[in-house]
Amino acid sequence: MDTFEKVPRGMPFIASVNLKDSSITFVDAETNSREMSWQFYEPISGACLLPDQDHLAVYGKEMDAIHIFSLSEGKQTDIWPTGEGIVNMSLLKGGNRLVLVDQTHDEIRLYSLDGKEINAKKVGNQPNSVLEYDGKLYVSNFYDTKLSVLDSRTLQNFPAIGVEKYSSGMAIEPGGRNLWVGGHGAGSELEQNVHIYSLATGKLVARQNAPTMPVKILTIKDSIFIISHGNSTIYKWEASDKSVQALKVGVNPFEIGTYREMIVVASYDNNRMYMLNSESIRIQKTIKTGKGPFQVVVRES
């Protein structure tokens, strides 16, 4: 069994899951001086920090199981035989269940923290991300024109929301009235806008220009942040006055996350993570990663 450099308990970190070399880079978030790299020999594509803040679930679409690792021990402690197709995984509110996005079976799957499947539900064509809000799961389906809506406990279906094909990335607008949905577009028709839907009616109510290919969206307090990887730009939209700031960052960024009051952007084609001030959206730190950072994982304490 492979062993890795131990990640000390209590060390806040920012980590990147790197697609091109199947590695995870851990960086001490406070000092930015200690870096650890875990090298895998399977095609990993994501990771999820479990509630004890010491165990990390590592998955990949072409992997037939989720592997559980103790960070402080630097070794694998469990394996969950899920089958292939897992492309996204997150902890649900309450902290005792996990939601998995399965592209092989076009399903949303609920799991316990000990790796037992609780429930599963068919959704649209090629689900790629899930957002939990107010007791519901909103599921974007990349090759479909519907966004699936499920009860977060029972997976009962609610009426779907009609969306543009190639959707990717979702966030709830400050105030909780609207759902923002990003997307790739296809061919010569690359997506230039985030589409905004009423949570009450499911109807399109507005568009926010955010060229090109706005693929990840994040809400912090009264602001919405959008990463558009087609032109390597981060946008900040203010709910108070609907003003927009923009900044070029990295090369082909795919992911946006947070560390305390900072924004973290993973830049896929130049192997960097950027930490930005969330007020000014100015770059504060640049962190080297493995090859092809695709996902950000954060432990704040």
N, C-alpha and C positions, 0 to 999 in steps of 0.2 A: 504494500500500500504506500502511495506517495505521501511524503511529509513536506511541509512548507515552513518557511520562517514564521515564527509565532507573532501574532499581533496582540500586544499587551492589552489586558482588560483595562478599561478606563481611558484608553488613548483615543481621543476624538480623531476620526479620519475621514478623508474624502477618497473614494476609490473609483476607478474606472474599469469597466469590463471591456476588454479590447478584442475585437473580432478577428483582425488580420493575423494575430499570433496566438490566439486562444490563451490570453493571460488576464490577470487582475492586478492592477497597480494600486497599492495602498500608500497614502501619504499622510503623515501627521498633520492634522488640520491647523494646529496651533503654531507649530514652529516651522512647518514646511521644510524641515531639515532631514526627516527620516523617511525613506522610501523603501517599500518592500514589494516584491513582485512574485506572484504565484503563477507558475507556468503549467498549463494543462495540456493533455494529449488527446482531448476530445474537443469537438467544435462547439465550445460554450458561446452563448449569446446574451446571457443575463444572469443576475443574481438578486436575491432578496434577503435582507437582514431580518432574522426572526426576533420575536419579542424579548428574548433574554439578552439581546444585544451582543451575544457571543457566537451564535450559530448562524452560518450563512448557507442559504440554499442556492445551488448553482445549477443552471439548466441550459438547454440548447435545443433548437428545433430538430436537429438530427440525432439528439441523444435519446436513448430509450428509458432514461431514468433521471430523477433529480437527485443530486448528490449533496449531502449535508456535511458541513465542515465546522469544527470548532476553531474559531480564530485564535483563541489563547493557547490551544494545544497544537495548532498547525497541522491538523490531520482530519481525515474523513471519519465521521461517527455514525453515519446512517446512509441508506440509499432507498429512494422511493420509486418503485417500478411503474412509472406513469405511461410508458410507451412514447413514441416519437411525436413531435408536433408542438411542444410547449414553447411559446414565443414571448410570454409575458406572465408575470407572477407578482402578486402584491398582498399585503396584509390588510384584512378588512377591519373596520372600526369595531372596537370591543377586544381586538387582539387575540382572538382564539380560533379564527378561521382564515384560510388563504383562498384567494381566487386565482385560478390558472386559466390562461387563454390557450386553447388547443387548436392549431390550424389543420392538423391531420383529420380531425373529426368535425371541424367547425363547431366547437363546443366551448361553453364556459363550464368550468369544473370547480367545485368547492372541496377543499381539503381541510382536515384537522391538522393540528400542529405536530401530531405524531405520524403524519403521512398517510392517513386513511381517507379514501374518497367518501364524501358525504352525499354529493348530488352532482348532476350534470344536466346541461340543457343545450340543445341545438340552437345556434344563432345563424347569422348570415354567412356569406361567402368570404372566407379568409379573415376571421376576426384578428385584429392586431393590437388593440388596447382596450382597457376598461377603466371606467371612472365611477367611483362610489359617491353618491350624494343623496341625502334625505331618504335613506332606506331603499334606494334603487341602484342598480348597476346599469351604466350606459356603455354599450359595447360598439366600437367602430369596426366595420367590416370592409376591408380594403377593396374587394372586387364587387361590392354590392352598392345599391342605392338606398339602403335602409340602415338606420342605426338602431340596434336592438336595445330594448329596455326591459330589465328583469327585476323582480323583487330580490333584494340582497340576501334574504334568508331562505326563501322557498324556491327561488328561480322561476317563479310564476311570470308569464309574459304580460307585459303592458303593451299598449299600442306602440309600434315602431315609429321612428321619426324619419321622414324622407330626407335624404342628404345627397350630396354630390358623390359620384363614384371616386374611388381612391382616397377616401377620408383617412386622416391620421392626426392624432392629437386632439385632446379635449380639455376644457376647463369651464368652471362655473363662474359667470360674471359676478363681481362684487354686488351684493344685494340679493343674490340667489334667484333672479328672475329668468335668466337666459343661459343657454349652453352655447359655448364657442367651439366650433369644429374646424380643424385645419385639414390640409390635404396636399397630395402630390401633383395631381393632374397626370396627364399621360401624353407621350409623343410631343407634338408641337404645341399642344394646349396645356401648358404648365399652369398650375393653380397660382393665382395672384392674390386671392382673398381668403380670409377666415369667414366662414358663414355662421351667423348667429341665429339661434332658434329659441323660441319661447318654450320654457319648460311646462307652462300651463297648457298650451295648445299644440306644441310640436311644430308650429309654423315658422317659416323663415321670416325674421323681422328686420334683419340688417346684414350688411357685409362690412368687414373691416379690411381695407387694402393692406397687404403685408407681403409684397413680392420678395422672392419667388419661392414657391413650394413651402408654405408654412406648416411644419410637420410636428412641432411640439409647442404646447401652450401651458402656462402656469399662472395661477392666481396667487398674489401675495398682498394681503391687506386690501387696499383700494386700487391695486394696479394689476394689469394683465401683461405678462411677458410672452413674446412669440419668437420662436427660432425659425427662420426661413433658410433652409440649407442650400437652396438654389443660388442665392447671392450672398451667403454667409453673413446674414444680418440678424441682429436681435432688435426687436421693437418693444417699447414700453408704452402701454395705453393706460391713461389715467381716467378712472371712473368719474372723478369730480368735474372735470372740464372737457373730457374726451380728447385731450391733447396726446400727441404721439412723439416719442423720441426714438431715434434709430442709431445704431452703431454697428459698423463692420467688425466682426470678430471671428478669428480663426479661418479655417479652410474646410468647407463642407461640414458645418456643425449639425449634429443629429439630435443632441440631447441637452436638456436644461434641467437643473435641479437647484436645491437651496442648501446652504450651510449657514444656520443662524440668519443673520440679516444680509447674507451675501448670495448672489446668483452664481451658479456653477454651470459653465457651458463646456460640453465635450466636443472637440474639434477633430473630426474623423481623419482628415487627410494630412494633418501636420502633427498628429500624435501629441496633442496638448489638451489640458483643461485650463480654462480661464475663470478666475474669480472676479466678479464685478460687484461694485457697490450698487445696491438695489435702488438707491435714490438717484444717483447721477448716471448710472449704467456705465461708469468708467472702469477700466480694467485695473484691479489692485494687485493680482498675482497671476503668474503663469506657471503651470505645473507640467512637467514632462510625464508622459505615460508610455505604456506599451503601444503596439501598432494597431491603429484603428479604434480609438475609444468610442464606444457606442452607447454605453449606459453609465450613469452616475449612481453610486451607492454612498450614503452618508451615515456616519455615526457621530452624534454630537457630544456624547459623554460616555 
